[in-house]
Amino acid sequence: MTRQPPGSRLPVSRTRRGVVRVALLFAVCVAGVRAAPADRAPYSLPALERLAQAGADVSVRVIELENGRTLAALNPAKALIPASVTKLYTTAAALRHWGAAHRFKTRVLRQGPVRGGVLHGDLVFVGGGDPGLVNAQLWALAQRVREAGIAAVDGRLLVDPRGFGPVPCVTRDRCHARIESEDAYNAPLSSAGVDYSNACLSVRPGDSPGTPARLAFEPFDLPMLAIRGSIKTLPPGRPAHIRVIRRSENGREVFVISGGIPQDGRTRRFYRSIAHPDRYAGEVFRAFLEQAGVTVRGGIGVVGQGDPSPRGVRVAEVKGTPLGELLRGMLVYSNNYMADTLALDWAAAEGAAVPITLPQAGRRLTAFARDVNADSPFAWAHGGGPVLESGSGLTVGNRLSANDVTALLAHEYHRYGDFPAFLAGLTVPEQTPVAMLKGGDSAWGTRVAAKTGSLNQPVSVFSLAGYLRLGGGRWGAFAVLVNGSRAHPHIGLFRAIDAVRADLQALLARDDAARR
């Protein structure tokens, strides 16, 4: 499908904002396509209206992008908890600042001379805030250390996470993960974090029923990782039932396990957030160094915020995955660690003083979101005020309205350099790995590209926002936020999804019919 040429660009210079906005609004009025108020929108939203009548808080707007004309709306100015739809703002801010080709760098320094292949001093792993730093980059970095002529380090391996400084937890999920976790999403943040600050335990069935399952940490067994408990091998055909809780005990990460796996079952992998991401990064990198033939004779240390800056000679550097590719993974899989790390990166790049906290990053994202609203030529985007306390949406203090989110979508649509990467991060229901979006008719499956969001505390949240292909190949944008209310705190997730799907499918069908 070919993108329609936009009717007018959004203003770029804020110094000329008022003049340009007046001119654009005048042109839209003259053309007779000024954004229609909710009661003049041509299409209704009966399923979402029933949800609101049943006690849900709902905010919806659907627009045609070339002119901002409202196609459907329901309480569009009502600010609600957006959950992971927040990540659209983090994505837009990152693309604005760096562009899709940007690659974060991770460096290794040496403190001391190298004689006969031995570094007489410490090796320093300097975190560069790469939100997608994984084993492939660590392997390459270790190989480059060896290629630089270092076969042994007679000092320590130091981890320098001071790109952000120590990042305090500000959500219940991450604060609890400092003690224990049964999830991957709530990992503590660090500019030196690796593998999304997750450790992986693999479980394979034993040789016969009744024997212990085979357990291993991937990619390496590390000194700080331990296992307590056991998992039994069950007779073939039995269902697997496995529980894995990671607990932090005296600086070690203990995986407390129980349950069983059938003899004919596949290998299962359990990812759990790590309470001490800097120490974990050091142990993983030391293991890769040893694999590359570099022996570290000293221990692992973490450079503290008040310590002198570790001066040294650069030994090796690795560039991460291009930002555009990182953003697709972050959005499709709704990776909270990546989003909040990226928000901290952006705050640092914008001049925030170290140590940087999520509320600091959130305030800058809030200012960015309000600038987007103020720069919009569409009158409905000017009211209200977005509030963002994090880049992921894991913080429940975030507040956005459907007006806010559709203003952002329109803004990105008109940023020609950024729009391809922004759109590529959204998921299409027919091809998505997000199970909740499966189903629906052909139009839902192929003509919607969206970002989901969901939470279950303090009220239930389901949000969906993205782009539509309307009749005749026109582009539309939509935002739907459904929250539980004080009277009805929990609205069933699939009940909300079904209502959104039904109304958007019907809107597309009616719009197609109107174009015939």
ZATIVO-28628 format. One line per field, with one value per residue (C-alpha): x, y, z; residue number from 1. Coordinates in pm, 1 decimal, padded with zeros to 6 digits. Layout:
c1	X  ...
c2	Y  ...
c3	Z  ...
n	NUM  ...
! end
This chain:
c1	00000.0  00133.3  00135.3  -00077.4  00115.6  00036.9  -00167.0  00050.8  00355.6  00348.3  00543.8  00908.5  01020.4  00859.8  00950.8  00701.3  00447.9  00168.6  00183.9  00199.1  -00080.6  -00313.1  -00236.3  -00297.6  -00621.1  -00743.8  -00666.0  -00843.2  -01150.3  -01166.7  -01145.0  -01437.3  -01253.4  -01177.4  -01158.1  -01516.2  -01631.3  -01728.2  -02102.0  -02041.7  -01811.9  -01955.0  -01898.7  -02017.8  -01845.2  -02128.9  -01918.8  -01696.7  -01999.5  -02151.4  -01825.3  -01838.5  -02201.5  -02095.1  -01854.0  -01528.9  -01340.6  -01291.3  -01112.0  -01114.2  -01038.2  -01006.8  -00888.8  -00808.1  -00445.7  -00438.0  -00675.9  -00726.8  -01096.7  -01248.4  -01406.9  -01512.7  -01465.8  -01570.5  -01445.8  -01132.5  -00996.3  -01021.3  -00674.6  -00630.1  -00348.8  -00196.2  00030.3  00273.3  00127.5  00365.9  00645.6  00529.0  00652.2  00986.8  01019.5  00936.0  01176.6  01459.4  01409.2  01396.6  01725.0  01936.0  01770.1  01713.2  02076.7  02223.5  02416.6  02506.3  02867.4  03010.5  03381.0  03658.6  03951.0  04274.3  04440.1  04803.1  05058.6  05049.8  05372.3  05405.5  05028.4  04957.2  04771.2  04927.6  04622.8  04246.2  04023.7  03717.2  03384.4  03215.1  02840.4  02713.9  02344.5  02278.4  01921.3  01982.1  02326.5  02318.3  02553.8  02649.1  02800.0  02971.2  03128.6  03261.3  03389.2  03578.6  03733.7  03857.1  04018.3  04213.5  04301.2  04443.3  04713.8  04574.5  04578.1  04566.0  04464.6  04647.6  04401.5  04023.2  03743.2  03562.7  03210.9  03139.5  02760.1  02787.5  02629.3  02310.0  02446.6  02254.5  01892.8  01646.9  01332.5  01015.5  00756.0  00626.0  00728.1  01093.4  01123.4  00992.4  01234.2  01522.1  01415.1  01259.5  01096.5  00897.9  00914.0  01149.5  00982.3  01064.3  01443.7  01632.5  01795.6  02163.2  02368.2  02586.5  02301.9  02329.0  02060.8  01791.2  01924.1  01781.6  01933.8  01811.9  01763.4  01709.7  01522.1  01550.5  01387.0  01601.8  01656.8  01360.1  01057.3  01150.1  01499.8  01594.7  01560.2  01879.8  01932.0  02174.9  02216.9  02265.7  02505.5  02725.8  02701.7  02818.6  02941.1  02654.4  02385.2  02262.4  01979.1  01772.9  01522.1  01465.7  01239.9  01135.9  01108.0  00747.0  00607.6  00568.4  00254.1  00210.3  00174.0  00470.5  00428.1  00734.2  00779.1  01093.2  01140.7  01460.9  01556.6  01840.0  02030.0  02357.9  02455.9  02371.1  02077.7  01913.6  01668.8  01418.5  01260.3  00995.1  00764.6  00800.5  00862.4  00753.3  01022.8  00912.6  00881.1  01081.5  01351.1  01196.5  01375.4  01286.8  01403.7  01411.2  01514.6  01837.0  01857.6  02221.7  02258.2  02608.3  02760.6  02579.0  02719.0  03069.5  03032.9  02885.9  03158.5  03433.2  03296.8  03314.1  03668.8  03772.3  03610.1  03816.8  04137.7  04164.1  04210.2  04105.3  04303.4  04136.5  03774.0  03488.0  03421.3  03162.2  03265.7  03057.0  02905.0  03143.0  03456.3  03721.8  03663.6  03846.1  04094.8  04244.5  04340.9  04067.4  04121.1  03805.4  03465.1  03149.2  02852.3  02503.7  02213.2  02086.4  01823.1  01548.9  01585.1  01600.7  01278.9  01091.5  01187.6  01105.7  00758.4  00646.7  00752.6  00679.6  01017.4  01001.4  01373.4  01459.8  01205.4  01311.3  01681.4  01619.9  01433.1  01731.2  01967.0  01756.5  01749.1  02128.4  02170.9  01937.8  02163.9  02007.3  02248.8  02379.1  02252.8  01941.9  01611.4  01303.7  01101.8  01366.7  01338.6  00960.3  00953.2  01148.1  00914.6  00617.9  00763.7  00820.0  00459.6  00321.5  00533.6  00384.9  00035.3  00120.9  00269.4  -00034.5  -00245.4  -00555.1  -00765.0  -00864.3  -00498.0  -00447.8  -00638.6  -00537.5  -00185.8  -00000.2  00185.1  00463.2  00664.2  00860.0  00934.4  00777.9  00432.1  00509.6  00454.2  00084.4  00105.7  00129.3  -00176.2  -00267.2  -00589.0  -00685.8  -00637.4  -00277.2  -00191.6  -00352.3  -00166.9  00158.7  00063.3  -00016.2  00309.7  00516.8  00328.5  00447.7  00810.8  00923.1  01268.4  01138.1  00804.4  00933.1  01110.1  00817.6  00565.1  00792.0  00778.3  00403.8  00252.1  -00003.9  -00262.1  -00236.1  00141.3  00183.5  00345.5  00101.3  -00164.0  -00431.8  -00453.9  -00521.4  -00860.4  -01096.0  -01170.4  -00931.9  -00942.5  -00844.7  -00571.1  -00405.8  -00506.3  -00423.9  -00072.1  -00069.5  00096.9  -00075.6  -00066.6  -00202.1  -00180.1  -00382.7  -00305.8  -00436.8  -00714.9  -00723.5  -00582.8  -00603.2  -00482.1  -00428.6  -00299.7  -00162.9  -00253.0  -00536.8  -00557.5  -00895.5  -01100.1  -00921.2  -00580.2  -00618.3  -00425.9  -00593.8  -00474.6  -00652.4  -00606.7  -00822.4  -00766.9  -00985.8  -00939.0  -01128.2  -01304.5  -01341.3  -01681.4  -01559.8  -01179.8  -01133.0  -01264.8  -01182.8  -00887.7  -01046.8  -01377.3  -01196.3  -01005.5  -01324.1  -01494.1  -01201.2  -01179.8  -01554.5  -01573.1  -01262.8  -01371.2  -01713.3  -01558.8  -01336.5  -01630.8  -01851.7  -01570.9  -01512.9  -01883.8  -01888.3  -01606.8  -01783.1
c2	00000.0  00344.5  00618.1  00917.8  01247.5  01446.7  01760.4  01974.1  01927.7  01985.9  02291.7  02229.6  02560.7  02642.9  03010.6  03026.7  02791.2  03042.6  03179.9  02836.9  02695.6  02984.0  02942.4  02569.1  02597.9  02866.2  02642.4  02348.4  02560.0  02694.7  02342.7  02242.4  01957.7  02108.3  01842.3  01751.3  01744.7  01408.8  01448.2  01515.7  01219.3  01004.1  00666.6  00534.3  00303.5  00091.3  -00182.0  00066.7  00274.6  -00035.8  -00092.1  00264.7  00218.5  -00094.2  00111.9  00131.6  00457.0  00489.3  00743.6  00702.0  00902.4  00784.4  01038.1  01071.4  01176.3  01405.9  01655.0  01556.7  01492.3  01294.6  00967.8  00846.5  00961.4  00879.3  01094.3  01173.3  01432.8  01203.5  01126.4  00763.6  00520.3  00425.2  00135.2  00040.5  00277.4  00513.6  00346.9  00532.8  00856.7  00702.0  00579.0  00918.6  01102.4  00858.3  00885.1  01263.7  01278.0  01004.1  00871.6  00508.3  00438.7  00529.4  00256.5  00269.6  00190.9  -00025.2  00014.9  -00161.6  00034.9  -00079.9  00078.6  -00014.5  -00138.5  -00462.3  -00663.1  -01010.5  -01039.5  -00954.0  -00639.7  -00510.4  -00330.4  -00337.3  -00390.4  -00162.5  -00251.7  00084.2  00064.0  00281.2  00254.4  00012.5  -00109.7  -00412.3  -00525.2  -00904.9  -01200.8  -01152.2  -00809.4  -00934.5  -01220.7  -00976.3  -00739.0  -01019.5  -01132.1  -00778.0  -00760.7  -01076.4  -00937.9  -00629.5  -00854.9  -00916.8  -01279.9  -01219.5  -00944.6  -00942.9  -00690.7  -00680.6  -00650.0  -00325.6  -00244.7  00125.9  00191.7  00565.3  00665.1  00693.9  00641.6  00417.7  00405.9  00374.3  00165.9  00374.7  00107.0  -00162.7  -00428.2  -00326.2  -00260.1  -00608.8  -00751.9  -00632.0  -00912.0  -01175.7  -01216.9  -01467.6  -01249.6  -01098.0  -00759.7  -00601.7  -00595.1  -00314.9  -00059.9  00008.6  00169.7  -00142.8  -00396.9  -00700.6  -00935.4  -00698.0  -00774.5  -01124.3  -01465.3  -01776.6  -02120.8  -02409.0  -02723.4  -03050.2  -03380.6  -03657.2  -04002.8  -04169.9  -04085.7  -04012.0  -03886.4  -03520.2  -03287.2  -03146.4  -02784.4  -02524.8  -02150.1  -02007.0  -01906.7  -01980.5  -02106.4  -01807.2  -01778.5  -01546.0  -01787.4  -02080.7  -02337.1  -02457.2  -02738.8  -02983.9  -03064.5  -03423.1  -03602.5  -03714.3  -04001.5  -03918.9  -03726.5  -03566.9  -03186.4  -02982.4  -02782.7  -02583.9  -02291.1  -02076.5  -01793.2  -01589.7  -01465.8  -01232.8  -01367.2  -01213.7  -01089.4  -01418.1  -01485.9  -01809.4  -01981.9  -02167.0  -02438.1  -02706.4  -02913.8  -03161.1  -03194.4  -03491.9  -03721.3  -03642.4  -03269.7  -02997.1  -02795.4  -02507.3  -02176.9  -01945.6  -01584.4  -01404.1  -01047.7  -01003.1  -00786.8  -00683.1  -00596.5  -00444.2  -00744.7  -00974.1  -00783.4  -00825.7  -01199.8  -01259.2  -01053.8  -01226.9  -01561.8  -01442.2  -01316.7  -01657.4  -01823.2  -01591.3  -01687.4  -01390.9  -01479.8  -01228.4  -01303.9  -01049.3  -01018.9  -00813.1  -00462.8  -00197.6  00166.0  00373.1  00710.9  00889.8  00707.3  00883.1  00846.0  00534.0  00675.6  00434.3  00343.0  00215.6  -00150.2  -00244.2  -00114.3  -00270.3  -00103.1  -00226.0  -00300.4  00003.1  00195.8  00132.1  -00243.7  -00206.8  -00007.2  -00275.5  -00536.7  -00299.3  -00219.0  -00557.8  -00741.5  -00440.7  -00465.4  -00243.2  -00266.3  -00139.9  00142.1  00278.2  00242.7  00434.8  00705.8  00740.1  00752.8  01029.1  01226.5  01198.2  01310.3  01604.5  01717.2  01566.7  01560.5  01220.2  01026.6  01015.2  00883.0  00767.4  01065.9  01296.4  01116.4  01123.3  01499.0  01541.3  01301.4  01497.1  01819.2  01644.0  01516.0  01861.3  02014.3  01760.8  01868.8  02237.4  02193.8  02006.5  02198.3  02009.4  02195.0  01884.1  01816.9  02139.5  02060.8  01862.4  01777.7  01445.1  01322.0  01065.2  00931.3  00669.6  00561.0  00217.5  00274.4  00050.1  00352.4  00388.5  00768.0  00807.9  00979.0  01022.5  01089.8  00961.7  01320.6  01315.0  00984.4  01059.5  01392.9  01199.2  00954.3  01242.0  01412.3  01103.6  01044.0  01381.2  01329.5  01164.5  01063.3  00897.3  00755.4  00434.4  00325.2  00437.4  00243.3  -00061.7  -00094.7  -00154.3  -00498.5  -00617.3  -00859.1  -01118.5  -01150.1  -01056.3  -01262.2  -01085.7  -01353.2  -01115.6  -00944.8  -01262.9  -01323.1  -01082.3  -01028.6  -00959.6  -00581.8  -00617.6  -00863.9  -00663.5  -00296.6  -00221.9  -00161.5  -00094.8  -00092.4  -00262.8  -00182.7  -00364.0  -00350.8  -00502.0  -00257.5  -00028.2  -00086.7  -00295.8  -00125.8  -00213.2  00032.2  00010.6  00281.2  00297.7  00339.0  00225.6  00194.7  00343.6  00306.3  00416.5  00375.1  00675.4  00676.4  00697.1  00693.2  00576.0  00556.5  00355.7  00354.9  00139.3  00158.6  00005.9  00266.3  00320.0  00148.6  -00130.0  -00163.9  -00463.8  -00489.1  -00822.2  -00794.0  -00993.7  -00815.5  -00487.9  -00631.8  -00771.9  -00431.1  -00251.9  -00509.4  -00504.3  -00125.7  -00082.7  -00361.3  -00201.0  00143.1  00009.3  -00170.6  00140.8  00358.2  00115.2  00123.8  00503.7  00514.1  00291.8
c3	00000.0  -00091.2  00166.3  00071.3  00051.0  00365.0  00331.7  00558.1  00776.7  01148.0  01265.0  01340.7  01484.4  01818.9  01770.3  01482.2  01645.6  01692.8  01337.0  01178.1  01396.7  01306.3  00936.9  00945.5  01139.4  00899.1  00601.5  00761.1  00839.2  00485.4  00345.9  00564.3  00736.5  01074.4  01346.1  01427.3  01788.1  01933.6  01871.1  01500.1  01441.7  01161.2  01329.2  01665.6  01913.9  02054.2  02217.5  02398.8  02496.3  02657.9  02841.3  02975.4  03078.9  03268.6  03480.6  03284.3  03229.3  02854.9  02634.9  02255.8  01944.5  01583.2  01325.3  00958.7  00948.4  00647.5  00804.2  01168.2  01107.8  01393.1  01275.5  01621.5  01980.0  02333.5  02623.7  02417.5  02662.8  02967.1  03107.8  03210.9  03295.8  02957.7  03067.9  02788.6  02530.1  02714.6  02517.0  02205.3  02364.4  02457.1  02099.3  01949.2  02181.1  02105.1  01729.8  01756.0  01949.1  01787.8  01473.1  01382.0  01287.6  01628.6  01811.5  02180.1  02269.5  02547.4  02624.6  02810.0  02960.0  03117.5  03418.7  03400.5  03149.5  02951.7  02959.3  02814.7  02768.3  03134.8  03235.0  03555.7  03690.0  03661.4  03358.9  03352.1  03185.7  03117.0  03070.9  02788.2  02865.8  02579.7  02641.5  02419.5  02536.1  02510.0  02494.1  02127.6  02202.6  02520.2  02326.7  02064.8  02332.5  02509.0  02180.0  02117.7  02460.1  02374.1  02029.8  02204.2  02349.1  02698.8  02812.4  03187.9  03428.7  03760.5  03904.3  03920.1  03669.5  03756.9  03637.8  03589.1  03589.9  03644.3  03314.3  03516.5  03865.1  04106.1  03988.0  04279.0  04233.0  04205.9  04128.4  04357.5  04104.3  04086.0  04458.0  04532.5  04274.1  04490.4  04723.9  04497.2  04158.3  03956.4  03644.3  03390.3  03334.0  03673.6  03645.1  03825.3  03593.6  03525.5  03249.9  03263.1  03257.8  03030.6  02898.9  03027.4  03379.2  03352.5  03426.6  03246.0  03403.2  03159.2  03266.2  03070.8  03160.8  03308.2  03157.9  03326.2  03543.1  03902.0  03823.4  03872.3  03576.0  03427.3  03531.3  03396.7  03388.0  03038.7  02898.3  03204.2  03560.0  03763.1  04123.4  04219.8  04088.8  04295.1  04289.0  04582.6  04544.7  04261.4  03967.6  03903.1  03572.1  03521.7  03311.6  02941.0  02853.4  03194.8  03205.1  03321.5  03641.3  03734.4  03969.2  03973.4  04222.8  04225.5  04573.3  04666.0  04966.4  05087.6  04743.1  04569.3  04337.7  04453.5  04220.2  04437.3  04223.5  04247.2  04028.3  03747.6  03373.5  03157.7  03020.0  02664.5  02731.4  02563.4  02738.3  02930.7  02997.1  03283.4  03279.4  03611.0  03690.9  03885.7  04197.9  04146.3  03777.2  03800.3  03974.9  03732.7  03432.4  03574.2  03627.5  03282.3  03113.2  03313.7  03192.4  02832.7  02891.7  03023.3  02721.3  02499.8  02682.1  02920.0  03287.9  03554.6  03871.0  04097.6  04195.9  04058.1  04183.2  04109.6  04072.9  04314.5  04236.2  04472.8  04355.9  04147.3  03775.5  03654.5  03407.7  03165.3  02812.3  02583.3  02502.3  02316.3  02215.3  02078.3  01916.1  01990.0  01758.9  01562.2  01754.0  01499.1  01547.8  01925.9  01921.8  01730.9  01988.6  02272.3  02137.3  02007.6  02323.6  02548.2  02719.7  03029.7  03100.5  02752.1  02763.5  03101.4  03018.6  02697.8  02890.1  03125.0  02823.5  02671.8  02996.3  03021.6  02660.6  02729.6  03013.7  03328.0  03621.1  03732.1  03923.7  03705.1  03833.2  03647.0  03777.0  03625.7  03292.4  03326.0  03369.9  03047.4  02867.0  03002.0  02860.7  02527.4  02522.6  02600.1  02324.5  02081.5  02186.1  02160.5  01812.2  01679.5  01425.7  01539.7  01794.8  01988.6  02075.9  02268.1  02586.6  02890.5  02989.3  02967.2  03276.7  03241.2  03534.7  03338.7  02983.9  03013.7  03159.4  03454.8  03681.2  03757.3  03788.6  03409.4  03261.3  02894.1  02706.7  02363.7  02243.1  02364.6  02201.9  01865.0  01861.5  01902.4  01626.4  01390.9  01487.7  01404.0  01078.5  00955.0  01060.9  00739.3  00861.9  01179.0  01065.3  00899.6  01220.8  01438.0  01229.7  01210.6  01588.3  01586.5  01555.5  01298.0  01446.1  01167.1  01219.2  01585.6  01861.1  02098.7  02151.9  02281.9  01941.1  01746.6  01587.9  01419.7  01052.2  00764.6  00811.9  01178.3  01090.0  00811.7  00832.7  01196.0  01335.8  01708.0  02049.0  02340.5  02710.5  03014.7  03393.9  03674.8  03959.2  04102.8  03849.6  03536.2  03226.4  02858.7  02599.0  02225.8  01993.0  01641.8  01276.9  01049.9  00670.7  00587.9  00270.4  -00044.2  00119.2  00350.3  00677.0  01014.2  01375.1  01687.3  02062.2  02302.7  02679.6  02905.5  03283.1  03567.1  03779.0  04151.5  04136.5  03906.4  03955.0  03728.9  03374.5  03212.8  02974.8  02695.5  02745.7  02676.0  02379.7  02227.6  02253.9  02089.7  01810.4  01742.9  01717.1  01500.3  01267.3  01230.8  01172.6  00894.0  00732.9  00743.4  00609.8  00322.4  00241.0  00246.6  -00009.5  -00260.1
n	1  2  3  4  5  6  7  8  9  10  11  12  13  14  15  16  17  18  19  20  21  22  23  24  25  26  27  28  29  30  31  32  33  34  35  36  37  38  39  40  41  42  43  44  45  46  47  48  49  50  51  52  53  54  55  56  57  58  59  60  61  62  63  64  65  66  67  68  69  70  71  72  73  74  75  76  77  78  79  80  81  82  83  84  85  86  87  88  89  90  91  92  93  94  95  96  97  98  99  100  101  102  103  104  105  106  107  108  109  110  111  112  113  114  115  116  117  118  119  120  121  122  123  124  125  126  127  128  129  130  131  132  133  134  135  136  137  138  139  140  141  142  143  144  145  146  147  148  149  150  151  152  153  154  155  156  157  158  159  160  161  162  163  164  165  166  167  168  169  170  171  172  173  174  175  176  177  178  179  180  181  182  183  184  185  186  187  188  189  190  191  192  193  194  195  196  197  198  199  200  201  202  203  204  205  206  207  208  209  210  211  212  213  214  215  216  217  218  219  220  221  222  223  224  225  226  227  228  229  230  231  232  233  234  235  236  237  238  239  240  241  242  243  244  245  246  247  248  249  250  251  252  253  254  255  256  257  258  259  260  261  262  263  264  265  266  267  268  269  270  271  272  273  274  275  276  277  278  279  280  281  282  283  284  285  286  287  288  289  290  291  292  293  294  295  296  297  298  299  300  301  302  303  304  305  306  307  308  309  310  311  312  313  314  315  316  317  318  319  320  321  322  323  324  325  326  327  328  329  330  331  332  333  334  335  336  337  338  339  340  341  342  343  344  345  346  347  348  349  350  351  352  353  354  355  356  357  358  359  360  361  362  363  364  365  366  367  368  369  370  371  372  373  374  375  376  377  378  379  380  381  382  383  384  385  386  387  388  389  390  391  392  393  394  395  396  397  398  399  400  401  402  403  404  405  406  407  408  409  410  411  412  413  414  415  416  417  418  419  420  421  422  423  424  425  426  427  428  429  430  431  432  433  434  435  436  437  438  439  440  441  442  443  444  445  446  447  448  449  450  451  452  453  454  455  456  457  458  459  460  461  462  463  464  465  466  467  468  469  470  471  472  473  474  475  476  477  478  479  480  481  482  483  484  485  486  487  488  489  490  491  492  493  494  495  496  497  498  499  500  501  502  503  504  505  506  507  508  509  510  511  512  513  514  515  516
! end
